[in-house]
Amino acid sequence: MARRINYFTGLYVCSFAALGSLFPFIGQYLAHIGFSGASIGIITASATAIGILSNPFWGAIYHRRGNNKNLILFFCIFTAVLSLSLMAVTGYTQFLFLYIIVFFFENPIFPLIDSTTLEANYPFGAARKWGAVGYALGIGVTGGIADKIGLVSIFPVFASLLLLTSIMIKRFIHSRRDLPSWVSSQSQKQDTGAGSYRDLIYNKEYMALLASTFFINGPSFAHNTYFSFLYIDQGGTITGMGIALLLMAVSEAPFMAWSECISARFTLERMILIAMCVCALRFLWYSTGPTTPWLMGTFFLQGFINGIFLVETMKYIKKLVNPKLIPLAVSLYTALSSNCGTITCQFAGGIVVGSSGGKGVYLFYGLFNLIGIAIYLAFGLHHTKKLKK
């Protein structure tokens, strides 16, 4: 168990630190090299948009290759090397094209790491909490480096952290006894490549879960883009907004660690419903325009919502689908619920913020959440389900 703890901790810290080293700073870098606001919006959204295609595509290949972890190793190394070429590109069309290619290979890394954790029957919350820690560390370390060297440093830092992730994957490969998916047996060979996305589409409960989480994940992830509008509209500063977002990100880790104990007491199905309700109430409350001390002081609400919802949803997917379909199920969930939901809410938020400001965006997000809750209840997803075998 100790070996697996080191592996999972390293995987999540390094991979999410890579995200934290790039996404919070890429907009500032693009502005620094002279890109317009519209161009920055298109480029940053393209990373999420390409995931709608790349996650199911690579998830299917990973499944057909018998969940071979060498594919994750390839994604990490290839993305790291290719991302360094972004440092030399200053033209909009060239940067957009290269950025899309980079994230075509980067997007599958995270759902496949999650799949690995679920396959290994390791407590998902105990592993995933290190992702929140890693993301916060990535922001802090990269911010300090960028202040001294310049914003162009975000690319080598991003690449270095992905290479560290590849090292952890390599260590995984040399410790096959920790990975049930690599047990050399006749039964495993028979399961390799069995099943398809069609099996998931016919799984009504799984598809209902995807539909309901689409209306929760979209606002939750897009919120990071539009929180600054709300915070500054209420008299806040850029520095204060940054501190609030950092506290929100850090607060997810303890709730992810506690999720196992909490769900054991209340069931994961009910905890997901509670997290959904808190999310909707939070955004509806934001739409009333609370003062900045309240926005800052209630940072832990994001920790509760994401810490519980992200972890328990993954565990719920494991409950609803056949074990051999977990990589496909996680990839499809990431593409349709997370990526597509985020893109939808980012574009809709941009329209709403222009006419109604930050408060209008959060009213829209709160109502959007209510649709997800209605779907969750209508399909009886709040009732306890048995684990698929």
C-alpha positions as CSV (number, residue, x, y, z in Angstrom):
1,M,0.0,0.0,0.0
2,A,2.8,2.4,0.8
3,R,4.2,2.1,-2.7
4,R,0.8,2.8,-4.2
5,I,0.4,5.8,-2.0
6,N,3.6,7.3,-3.3
7,Y,2.6,6.6,-6.9
8,F,-0.8,8.1,-6.7
9,T,0.4,11.1,-4.7
10,G,3.1,11.8,-7.2
11,L,0.8,11.3,-10.2
12,Y,-1.8,13.8,-9.0
13,V,0.6,16.4,-7.6
14,C,2.7,16.5,-10.7
15,S,0.0,16.3,-13.3
16,F,-2.3,18.9,-11.7
17,A,0.7,21.2,-10.8
18,A,1.3,21.2,-14.6
19,L,-2.3,22.5,-15.1
20,G,-1.7,25.1,-12.4
21,S,1.5,26.3,-14.0
22,L,-0.2,27.0,-17.4
23,F,-3.9,27.8,-17.3
24,P,-3.9,30.7,-14.8
25,F,-1.1,32.4,-16.7
26,I,-1.7,31.7,-20.4
27,G,-4.1,34.6,-20.8
28,Q,-1.6,37.0,-19.4
29,Y,1.2,35.6,-21.6
30,L,-0.9,35.9,-24.7
31,A,-1.8,39.5,-23.8
32,H,1.9,40.2,-23.2
33,I,2.8,39.1,-26.8
34,G,0.1,41.3,-28.2
35,F,-3.0,39.1,-28.7
36,S,-6.4,40.8,-28.5
37,G,-9.1,39.8,-25.9
38,A,-11.1,37.9,-28.5
39,S,-8.0,36.0,-29.7
40,I,-7.1,35.1,-26.1
41,G,-10.7,33.8,-25.5
42,I,-10.6,31.6,-28.6
43,I,-7.2,30.1,-27.8
44,T,-8.0,29.4,-24.2
45,A,-11.4,27.9,-25.0
46,S,-9.8,25.7,-27.7
47,A,-8.0,23.6,-25.1
48,T,-11.3,22.6,-23.6
49,A,-13.1,22.3,-26.9
50,I,-10.6,19.8,-28.4
51,G,-11.1,17.6,-25.3
52,I,-14.7,16.9,-26.5
53,L,-13.1,15.0,-29.5
54,S,-9.7,13.8,-28.1
55,N,-11.0,12.2,-24.8
56,P,-13.4,9.7,-26.5
57,F,-10.9,9.1,-29.3
58,W,-8.0,8.3,-27.1
59,G,-10.2,6.6,-24.5
60,A,-11.3,4.1,-27.2
61,I,-7.7,3.4,-28.3
62,Y,-6.6,3.0,-24.7
63,H,-9.4,0.5,-24.1
64,R,-8.6,-1.5,-27.3
65,R,-4.9,-1.7,-26.2
66,G,-5.9,-3.3,-22.9
67,N,-5.6,-0.2,-20.7
68,N,-1.8,-0.1,-21.5
69,K,-0.3,2.6,-19.3
70,N,2.5,3.2,-21.9
71,L,-0.1,5.3,-23.8
72,I,-0.3,7.7,-20.8
73,L,3.5,7.8,-20.7
74,F,3.5,8.8,-24.4
75,F,1.0,11.5,-23.9
76,C,3.0,13.1,-21.1
77,I,6.3,13.1,-22.9
78,F,4.9,14.1,-26.3
79,T,2.9,17.0,-24.8
80,A,5.8,18.2,-22.8
81,V,8.2,18.3,-25.8
82,L,5.6,19.8,-28.1
83,S,4.5,22.5,-25.6
84,L,8.0,24.0,-25.6
85,S,7.6,24.9,-29.3
86,L,4.8,27.4,-28.2
87,M,7.6,29.6,-26.8
88,A,8.8,30.4,-30.3
89,V,5.4,31.2,-31.9
90,T,3.9,34.7,-31.8
91,G,1.5,34.6,-34.7
92,Y,-2.2,34.1,-33.8
93,T,-3.1,31.4,-36.4
94,Q,0.1,29.4,-35.8
95,F,-0.2,29.6,-32.0
96,L,-3.9,28.5,-32.1
97,F,-3.1,25.6,-34.4
98,L,-0.2,24.4,-32.3
99,Y,-2.1,24.9,-29.1
100,I,-4.9,22.7,-30.3
101,I,-2.4,19.9,-31.2
102,V,-0.8,20.1,-27.8
103,F,-4.1,19.8,-26.0
104,F,-5.3,17.0,-28.3
105,F,-2.6,14.9,-26.6
106,E,-2.8,16.5,-23.2
107,N,-6.5,16.2,-22.5
108,P,-6.6,12.4,-22.1
109,I,-3.9,12.3,-19.5
110,F,-6.2,13.2,-16.6
111,P,-9.2,10.9,-17.3
112,L,-6.8,8.0,-17.9
113,I,-5.0,8.7,-14.6
114,D,-8.4,8.7,-12.9
115,S,-9.3,5.5,-14.6
116,T,-6.0,4.0,-13.4
117,T,-6.9,5.0,-9.8
118,L,-10.4,3.4,-10.1
119,E,-9.0,0.2,-11.7
120,A,-6.5,-0.2,-8.9
121,N,-9.4,0.1,-6.3
122,Y,-7.4,2.8,-4.5
123,P,-9.5,5.2,-2.5
124,F,-10.2,7.9,-5.1
125,G,-10.7,10.8,-2.7
126,A,-7.4,10.0,-0.9
127,A,-5.6,10.2,-4.3
128,R,-7.6,13.1,-5.9
129,K,-7.0,15.5,-3.0
130,W,-3.4,15.7,-4.1
131,G,-4.6,17.1,-7.4
132,A,-6.0,20.1,-5.6
133,V,-2.7,20.5,-3.7
134,G,-0.7,20.1,-6.9
135,Y,-2.8,22.7,-8.7
136,A,-2.2,25.3,-5.9
137,L,1.5,24.5,-5.8
138,G,1.7,24.9,-9.6
139,I,0.2,28.4,-9.3
140,G,2.4,29.5,-6.5
141,V,5.7,28.2,-7.9
142,T,5.1,29.3,-11.4
143,G,4.0,32.8,-10.3
144,G,7.3,33.3,-8.5
145,I,9.3,32.0,-11.4
146,A,7.3,34.2,-13.9
147,D,7.9,37.3,-11.8
148,K,11.7,36.8,-12.0
149,I,12.2,35.3,-15.4
150,G,9.1,36.3,-17.4
151,L,5.8,34.8,-18.4
152,V,7.5,32.7,-21.1
153,S,8.8,30.5,-18.3
154,I,5.3,28.9,-17.9
155,F,6.0,26.6,-20.9
156,P,9.3,24.9,-19.5
157,V,7.7,24.6,-16.1
158,F,4.6,23.0,-17.6
159,A,6.8,20.6,-19.6
160,S,9.0,19.8,-16.6
161,L,6.0,18.8,-14.5
162,L,4.6,16.6,-17.2
163,L,7.9,14.9,-17.5
164,L,7.8,14.3,-13.8
165,T,4.3,12.8,-14.3
166,S,5.8,10.5,-16.9
167,I,8.4,9.3,-14.4
168,M,5.6,8.3,-12.0
169,I,3.9,6.4,-14.8
170,K,7.2,4.7,-15.7
171,R,7.5,3.6,-12.1
172,F,3.9,2.2,-12.3
173,I,4.9,0.1,-15.3
174,H,7.8,-1.4,-13.3
175,S,5.4,-2.3,-10.5
176,R,2.7,-4.3,-12.3
177,R,1.6,-6.1,-9.2
178,D,0.1,-2.9,-8.0
179,L,-2.0,-2.6,-11.2
180,P,-4.9,-5.2,-11.5
181,S,-5.4,-4.2,-15.1
182,W,-1.9,-5.6,-15.9
183,V,-2.3,-9.0,-14.2
184,S,-1.1,-11.5,-16.8
185,S,-4.0,-13.9,-17.0
186,Q,-6.1,-15.6,-19.6
187,S,-9.3,-13.8,-18.4
188,Q,-7.6,-10.4,-18.8
189,K,-6.7,-11.2,-22.4
190,Q,-10.3,-12.1,-23.2
191,D,-11.5,-8.8,-21.8
192,T,-9.0,-6.7,-23.8
193,G,-11.0,-4.4,-26.0
194,A,-14.3,-5.9,-25.0
195,G,-17.3,-3.5,-25.0
196,S,-17.7,-0.1,-26.7
197,Y,-19.3,3.3,-26.3
198,R,-22.5,1.8,-27.6
199,D,-22.7,-0.2,-24.3
200,L,-22.5,3.0,-22.4
201,I,-25.1,4.8,-24.5
202,Y,-27.6,2.0,-23.7
203,N,-26.8,2.4,-20.0
204,K,-29.7,4.7,-19.0
205,E,-28.5,5.5,-15.5
206,Y,-25.0,6.3,-16.7
207,M,-26.3,8.6,-19.5
208,A,-28.7,10.3,-17.0
209,L,-25.7,10.9,-14.7
210,L,-23.8,12.5,-17.6
211,A,-26.8,14.7,-18.4
212,S,-27.2,15.9,-14.9
213,T,-23.5,16.5,-14.3
214,F,-23.3,18.5,-17.5
215,F,-25.5,21.2,-15.8
216,I,-23.3,21.1,-12.7
217,N,-19.7,20.8,-14.1
218,G,-20.3,23.5,-16.7
219,P,-21.0,26.3,-14.3
220,S,-18.5,25.0,-11.7
221,F,-15.5,25.1,-14.1
222,A,-16.6,28.2,-16.0
223,H,-17.1,30.0,-12.7
224,N,-13.3,30.5,-12.5
225,T,-13.5,32.6,-15.6
226,Y,-16.3,35.0,-14.5
227,F,-15.7,35.2,-10.7
228,S,-13.4,38.2,-11.3
229,F,-16.3,40.1,-12.9
230,L,-18.5,39.6,-9.8
231,Y,-15.7,40.3,-7.3
232,I,-14.5,43.5,-9.0
233,D,-18.1,44.7,-9.6
234,Q,-18.6,44.4,-5.8
235,G,-15.6,46.7,-5.2
236,G,-12.9,44.1,-5.0
237,T,-9.3,44.2,-6.3
238,I,-7.4,41.9,-8.7
239,T,-5.2,40.8,-5.8
240,G,-8.1,40.0,-3.6
241,M,-9.8,38.1,-6.4
242,G,-6.6,36.0,-6.9
243,I,-6.4,35.2,-3.2
244,A,-10.1,34.2,-3.1
245,L,-9.6,31.8,-6.1
246,L,-6.5,30.3,-4.5
247,L,-8.3,29.7,-1.2
248,M,-11.1,28.1,-3.1
249,A,-8.7,25.7,-5.0
250,V,-6.8,24.8,-1.8
251,S,-10.0,24.1,0.1
252,E,-11.0,21.3,-2.2
253,A,-8.2,19.0,-0.9
254,P,-9.4,18.4,2.7
255,F,-13.0,17.7,1.5
256,M,-11.7,15.2,-1.1
257,A,-9.8,13.5,1.7
258,W,-12.9,13.4,3.9
259,S,-15.2,12.3,1.1
260,E,-14.7,8.6,1.8
261,C,-15.9,9.0,5.4
262,I,-18.7,11.3,4.6
263,S,-20.1,9.2,1.7
264,A,-19.9,6.0,3.9
265,R,-22.3,7.7,6.3
266,F,-24.7,9.3,3.9
267,T,-24.1,7.2,0.7
268,L,-22.4,8.7,-2.3
269,E,-25.7,9.1,-4.2
270,R,-27.1,11.4,-1.6
271,M,-23.8,13.3,-1.1
272,I,-23.7,14.1,-4.8
273,L,-27.3,15.5,-4.6
274,I,-26.3,17.6,-1.5
275,A,-23.3,19.0,-3.4
276,M,-25.5,19.8,-6.3
277,C,-27.9,21.7,-4.1
278,V,-25.2,23.6,-2.3
279,C,-23.7,24.5,-5.7
280,A,-27.0,25.9,-7.0
281,L,-27.7,27.8,-3.8
282,R,-24.2,29.2,-3.8
283,F,-24.5,30.6,-7.4
284,L,-28.0,32.0,-6.8
285,W,-26.7,33.7,-3.6
286,Y,-23.8,35.1,-5.6
287,S,-26.4,36.6,-8.0
288,T,-27.7,38.8,-5.2
289,G,-24.3,40.6,-5.1
290,P,-22.8,39.7,-1.7
291,T,-19.9,42.0,-0.5
292,T,-16.3,41.0,-1.1
293,P,-15.7,39.9,2.5
294,W,-18.5,37.4,2.2
295,L,-17.2,36.2,-1.2
296,M,-13.8,35.8,0.3
297,G,-15.0,34.3,3.6
298,T,-17.1,31.6,2.0
299,F,-14.3,30.2,-0.1
300,F,-14.8,26.8,1.6
301,L,-18.1,26.3,-0.2
302,Q,-16.2,25.5,-3.4
303,G,-14.1,23.1,-1.4
304,F,-17.2,21.3,-0.2
305,I,-18.9,21.3,-3.6
306,N,-15.9,20.2,-5.8
307,G,-14.3,18.1,-3.1
308,I,-17.4,16.0,-2.8
309,F,-18.9,16.2,-6.2
310,L,-15.8,15.5,-8.4
311,V,-14.7,12.5,-6.2
312,E,-18.1,10.9,-5.7
313,T,-19.1,11.3,-9.3
314,M,-16.1,9.2,-10.4
315,K,-17.0,6.6,-7.8
316,Y,-20.6,6.6,-9.0
317,I,-19.5,6.0,-12.6
318,K,-17.6,3.0,-11.3
319,K,-20.8,1.8,-9.7
320,L,-22.9,2.1,-12.8
321,V,-20.7,0.6,-15.5
322,N,-19.0,-2.7,-16.2
323,P,-15.4,-2.6,-14.8
324,K,-13.8,-3.2,-18.2
325,L,-15.6,-0.1,-19.5
326,I,-14.3,2.3,-16.9
327,P,-11.7,4.0,-19.1
328,L,-14.4,4.6,-21.8
329,A,-16.9,5.8,-19.2
330,V,-14.5,8.3,-17.6
331,S,-13.3,9.6,-21.0
332,L,-16.9,10.1,-22.2
333,Y,-17.8,11.8,-19.0
334,T,-14.9,14.1,-19.2
335,A,-15.7,15.0,-22.9
336,L,-19.4,15.5,-22.6
337,S,-20.0,16.6,-19.0
338,S,-16.8,18.5,-18.2
339,N,-15.5,19.8,-21.5
340,C,-18.7,20.4,-23.3
341,G,-20.4,21.7,-20.2
342,T,-17.6,24.2,-19.6
343,I,-17.5,25.4,-23.2
344,T,-21.3,25.9,-23.1
345,C,-21.1,27.9,-19.9
346,Q,-18.1,29.9,-20.9
347,F,-19.8,31.1,-24.1
348,A,-23.1,31.7,-22.5
349,G,-21.4,33.5,-19.6
350,G,-19.7,35.8,-22.0
351,I,-23.0,36.8,-23.5
352,V,-24.7,37.3,-20.2
353,V,-21.9,39.2,-18.6
354,G,-22.0,41.8,-21.4
355,S,-25.7,42.6,-20.7
356,S,-26.1,41.8,-17.0
357,G,-22.7,41.8,-15.4
358,G,-21.3,39.2,-13.0
359,K,-24.5,38.9,-11.0
360,G,-26.4,38.0,-14.1
361,V,-23.9,35.3,-14.9
362,Y,-24.3,33.7,-11.5
363,L,-28.1,33.8,-11.8
364,F,-27.8,31.9,-15.1
365,Y,-25.4,29.4,-13.5
366,G,-27.7,28.8,-10.5
367,L,-30.7,28.2,-12.8
368,F,-28.5,25.9,-15.0
369,N,-27.6,23.9,-11.8
370,L,-31.3,23.5,-11.0
371,I,-31.8,21.6,-14.3
372,G,-29.1,19.2,-13.4
373,I,-30.7,18.6,-10.0
374,A,-34.1,17.9,-11.6
375,I,-32.6,15.3,-14.0
376,Y,-30.7,13.6,-11.1
377,L,-34.0,13.3,-9.1
378,A,-36.2,12.4,-12.1
379,F,-34.0,9.3,-12.9
380,G,-33.8,8.3,-9.3
381,L,-30.0,8.7,-9.2
382,H,-30.2,9.7,-5.5
383,H,-31.2,6.1,-4.6
384,T,-28.4,3.8,-3.6
385,K,-27.1,1.6,-6.4
386,K,-25.2,-1.7,-6.4
387,L,-21.7,-1.9,-7.7
388,K,-21.5,-3.4,-11.2
389,K,-19.5,-6.6,-11.5
